[in-house]
Amino acid sequence: MARPPASSRPRVAALRYRPEAPFQDVAPRLVAKGQGLLAERMLELAKQHGVPITRDPDLLSALEPLDLNKLIPPELFQAVAVTLAAIYRANQQLNPPLPAAHD
């Protein structure tokens, strides 16, 4: 069976940003990337575990050449910040904060 062209195979990159201990990330970090079957499995696992998924082909293209477990370079901070802000807003809409309890 012929493999589909590389341009039609799924591609993914996973970022982590955990500024709190024990991680203490000072910037988002590229923690996984893949294409084809690996990308499909990563997406499946992300969905199963409630990990937010966004689609940004330009950001993905910028992340793909980076080494794993490295902080993203400063030139990608704004693009990643926009993506993280969109995820944060979506999470807030799905899980609004509970009203404060009054004694």
Secondary structure, 3 states (H helix, E strand, C coil): CCCCCHHHCCEEEEEECCCCCCCCCCCCEEEEEEECHHHHHHHHHHHHCCCCCCCCHHHHHHHCCCCCCEECCHHHHHHHHHHHHHHHHHHHHHCCCCCCCCC
